[in-house]
Amino acid sequence: MALPTSYMTGNFTKIPQYFETIMNAQAPDKFTVKFLKDLGFTSSTDIQFINVLKMLGFLDDSGAPLDLYYQLFDQSNAKKVIAQQIKQAYSDLFTLNTKSQNMPAEELKGKFKQLTGGQKSDSTIRQMVSTFTNLCTYADWSESSDNTPLQGQKQTENLSKDDPSVSPAQSPYENRLKTFDLNYDIHIHLPATRDQAVYDALFASLAKHIPLK
């Protein structure tokens, strides 16, 4: 198990600004240091964000935008895409805790130390955690709402259009149950007797309590 080796050493709170600027700029052929500086980010710490974009799968190793990069231009869904890529890049962390984006910083430091095998200094761990938490803060972690009816609901709705006897809230199986004809077979073991009165009384009782149609 491991963690991404790309992280920022400062300017963590500028992560939203990086993304917002990229979303409103024309996509480059190559996302270079010059391109980032042309966007107004000129410090050495700003430049580290290029490696973060590569780590998240928005750029290839040469800096060329990948398909996911262009999805950032759909700003209605961009933050969900970022959340998806964070989960993928930090998959080992999310294996330990599926809600890692909600973990407090101190708990994250422990997980990061575990996943790096205790090979990173405390200052490096803090920088890695700060990169992760600021990415997570910007991303949208809300689950997409699915208003698609279930298979059984679709079947009921379609059936109700053709058969007015089936209401939308009624299962087609429930409707079929109402049309079943139930038949009962009654087996009677008669006592061994030569007294005809006993049989007459039994059949009279049957006729009274189970009337035949």
Backbone torsions as a table, in degrees:
resi	resn	phi	psi	omega
1	MET	NA	144.3	-176.2
2	ALA	-154.3	174.2	177.9
3	LEU	-122.8	160.1	175.6
4	PRO	-59.5	144.2	-179.7
5	THR	-90.0	-6.1	179.2
6	SER	-93.5	128.1	178.1
7	TYR	-157.9	166.8	179.6
8	MET	-100.7	152.6	-179.9
9	THR	-104.8	2.4	179.2
10	GLY	-179.7	-177.9	-179.8
11	ASN	56.1	32.2	-177.1
12	PHE	-60.4	-37.4	-176.6
13	THR	-73.2	-5.3	177.5
14	LYS	-87.9	-3.2	-178.3
15	ILE	-55.5	-45.5	175.9
16	PRO	-59.2	-38.1	-179.2
17	GLN	-65.5	-39.6	176.8
18	TYR	-57.4	-51.9	-177.5
19	PHE	-63.0	-45.0	-177.8
20	GLU	-61.8	-39.1	179.6
21	THR	-67.8	-42.2	178.7
22	ILE	-61.0	-42.3	-178.0
23	MET	-62.9	-25.3	-176.5
24	ASN	-105.8	10.8	178.8
25	ALA	-115.3	155.1	177.3
26	GLN	-68.0	138.1	-178.8
27	ALA	-66.4	134.1	179.1
28	PRO	-85.2	162.6	171.5
29	ASP	-68.0	-38.6	175.5
30	LYS	-136.3	133.5	178.6
31	PHE	-86.4	92.9	-174.6
32	THR	-103.3	173.4	174.6
33	VAL	-60.9	-40.2	179.1
34	LYS	-61.3	-41.4	179.7
35	PHE	-62.6	-42.9	-179.8
36	LEU	-65.0	-39.5	178.2
37	LYS	-66.2	-36.3	177.4
38	ASP	-63.8	-25.3	176.9
39	LEU	-81.1	-6.2	176.9
40	GLY	105.9	4.2	-179.3
41	PHE	-106.3	104.1	-168.7
42	THR	-114.1	-10.5	-176.3
43	SER	-78.9	160.6	179.2
44	SER	-64.0	-30.7	177.8
45	THR	-70.9	-38.0	176.7
46	ASP	-57.6	-40.8	-175.8
47	ILE	-62.3	-26.8	179.3
48	GLN	-62.1	-20.4	-178.5
49	PHE	-66.8	-22.7	177.1
50	ILE	-60.5	-44.3	178.6
51	ASN	-67.2	-31.1	176.3
52	VAL	-65.8	-40.9	177.0
53	LEU	-63.2	-37.6	175.9
54	LYS	-66.2	-42.8	179.6
55	MET	-60.8	-35.4	-179.1
56	LEU	-82.9	-5.8	176.3
57	GLY	88.7	16.9	177.7
58	PHE	-89.7	-22.4	178.4
59	LEU	-128.9	150.1	172.4
60	ASP	-84.2	-177.3	-175.1
61	ASP	-62.7	-26.4	-179.3
62	SER	-86.0	-7.7	-179.0
63	GLY	96.8	2.1	178.5
64	ALA	-75.5	135.9	179.2
65	PRO	-62.7	136.5	173.7
66	LEU	-94.9	176.2	-177.0
67	ASP	-56.0	-37.7	-178.8
68	LEU	-63.2	-29.5	179.5
69	TYR	-60.1	-41.4	-177.2
70	TYR	-71.3	-21.3	176.3
71	GLN	-68.9	-18.2	178.0
72	LEU	-67.8	-20.0	-178.9
73	PHE	-75.0	-17.1	172.0
74	ASP	-87.5	88.0	-171.2
75	GLN	-67.5	-15.6	177.0
76	SER	-72.3	-18.9	-176.4
77	ASN	-126.8	-3.6	-172.7
78	ALA	-58.5	-43.0	-176.3
79	LYS	-68.5	-28.2	175.1
80	LYS	-70.7	-37.8	176.8
81	VAL	-63.2	-41.2	178.4
82	ILE	-62.4	-43.5	177.6
83	ALA	-60.2	-41.9	179.0
84	GLN	-60.7	-42.3	-178.6
85	GLN	-73.3	-30.6	174.9
86	ILE	-63.5	-44.9	179.6
87	LYS	-61.4	-36.2	-179.7
88	GLN	-72.9	-44.7	-178.1
89	ALA	-66.4	-36.8	-178.7
90	TYR	-106.5	41.2	-173.5
91	SER	-60.5	-37.0	-179.9
92	ASP	-65.9	-35.3	177.5
93	LEU	-67.4	-42.6	-179.7
94	PHE	-72.4	-18.2	172.4
95	THR	-68.4	-37.1	178.3
96	LEU	-73.4	-34.4	-179.6
97	ASN	-150.9	111.9	-175.6
98	THR	-66.8	-14.0	177.6
99	LYS	-113.7	41.9	-176.6
100	SER	-59.6	-27.4	-179.8
101	GLN	-64.4	-17.8	-179.0
102	ASN	-101.4	-1.8	-176.6
103	MET	-71.1	140.1	176.0
104	PRO	-66.9	158.0	-174.3
105	ALA	-57.5	-42.6	-177.4
106	GLU	-63.3	-39.4	178.4
107	GLU	-68.9	-38.4	177.8
108	LEU	-62.4	-39.9	179.3
109	LYS	-57.9	-41.3	178.2
110	GLY	-63.9	-42.4	179.4
111	LYS	-66.4	-40.4	179.7
112	PHE	-65.3	-38.5	176.6
113	LYS	-63.2	-41.6	179.2
114	GLN	-61.9	-46.6	-175.1
115	LEU	-75.1	-19.3	175.8
116	THR	-97.3	6.4	176.6
117	GLY	65.5	25.0	179.6
118	GLY	67.6	19.9	-175.9
119	GLN	-93.3	-4.2	-178.3
120	LYS	-107.9	146.8	178.0
121	SER	-71.5	162.9	179.8
122	ASP	-60.4	-37.8	-180.0
123	SER	-66.5	-39.1	177.5
124	THR	-66.1	-41.7	178.6
125	ILE	-60.0	-41.9	179.0
126	ARG	-62.1	-39.6	179.4
127	GLN	-68.0	-40.2	178.1
128	MET	-64.5	-43.1	179.3
129	VAL	-66.0	-42.3	-179.7
130	SER	-64.2	-37.9	176.1
131	THR	-62.1	-47.3	-178.7
132	PHE	-62.9	-49.0	-174.6
133	THR	-66.3	-36.8	179.3
134	ASN	-73.3	-31.5	171.7
135	LEU	-64.1	-45.7	-178.2
136	CYS	-65.1	-36.5	180.0
137	THR	-63.6	-35.6	-179.1
138	TYR	-78.0	-32.5	-175.5
139	ALA	-71.0	161.4	178.3
140	ASP	-104.5	113.8	-175.9
141	TRP	-101.1	4.6	178.9
142	SER	-68.6	140.0	-179.8
143	GLU	-75.6	141.5	-179.9
144	SER	-66.3	136.5	179.6
145	SER	-79.9	132.3	-179.8
146	ASP	-116.0	105.9	-179.8
147	ASN	-95.4	10.5	-179.0
148	THR	-70.2	128.2	-179.4
149	PRO	-63.3	151.5	175.3
150	LEU	-67.9	163.6	-177.1
151	GLN	-57.7	-42.7	-179.8
152	GLY	-65.5	-35.7	179.3
153	GLN	-67.4	-40.4	178.7
154	LYS	-61.2	-42.7	-178.3
155	GLN	-63.6	-40.0	179.3
156	THR	-66.2	-42.5	-178.2
157	GLU	-65.0	-41.4	-179.9
158	ASN	-67.1	-37.5	-179.4
159	LEU	-68.4	-36.1	-177.4
160	SER	-67.6	-25.4	178.0
161	LYS	-68.9	-34.8	-177.8
162	ASP	-90.3	-25.5	-176.7
163	ASP	-127.6	100.6	-177.3
164	PRO	-63.7	-12.3	179.8
165	SER	-75.6	-11.5	178.9
166	VAL	-102.7	118.0	178.7
167	SER	-81.5	157.3	-179.1
168	PRO	-57.4	-31.4	-177.9
169	ALA	-87.9	2.2	-174.0
170	GLN	-106.0	131.5	177.6
171	SER	-70.6	142.4	176.6
172	PRO	-61.3	-26.3	179.3
173	TYR	-71.9	-36.5	176.7
174	GLU	-65.0	-38.9	-179.4
175	ASN	-65.2	-38.8	179.9
176	ARG	-66.5	-34.7	-179.5
177	LEU	-59.8	-33.1	-177.0
178	LYS	-70.8	-18.1	-177.4
179	THR	-99.3	1.3	-179.2
180	PHE	-70.4	141.9	169.4
181	ASP	-100.1	122.4	-178.4
182	LEU	-100.6	131.2	178.8
183	ASN	-116.5	137.9	-179.9
184	TYR	-118.3	135.8	173.0
185	ASP	-108.2	122.3	-179.1
186	ILE	-108.8	123.7	179.2
187	HIS	-108.7	126.4	-178.4
188	ILE	-118.0	126.7	176.9
189	HIS	-96.4	109.0	-176.4
190	LEU	-79.0	142.3	178.7
191	PRO	-70.4	148.0	178.3
192	ALA	-77.4	104.4	-179.7
193	THR	-153.7	152.9	175.9
194	ARG	-99.0	4.8	-178.3
195	ASP	-86.0	107.3	-178.9
196	GLN	-60.5	-28.3	-178.5
197	ALA	-63.3	-31.6	179.0
198	VAL	-64.5	-44.7	179.1
199	TYR	-66.8	-40.7	179.8
200	ASP	-60.2	-40.3	-178.8
201	ALA	-67.6	-39.4	179.3
202	LEU	-63.7	-48.0	-177.4
203	PHE	-69.6	-32.5	176.5
204	ALA	-65.0	-39.3	179.3
205	SER	-67.5	-39.4	178.1
206	LEU	-62.9	-44.0	-179.5
207	ALA	-62.9	-31.0	-179.0
208	LYS	-75.9	-43.0	-172.9
209	HIS	-94.8	-23.5	177.8
210	ILE	-127.8	78.5	-178.5
211	PRO	-64.8	136.0	-179.6
212	LEU	-86.9	137.8	178.4
213	LYS	-86.8	NA	NA
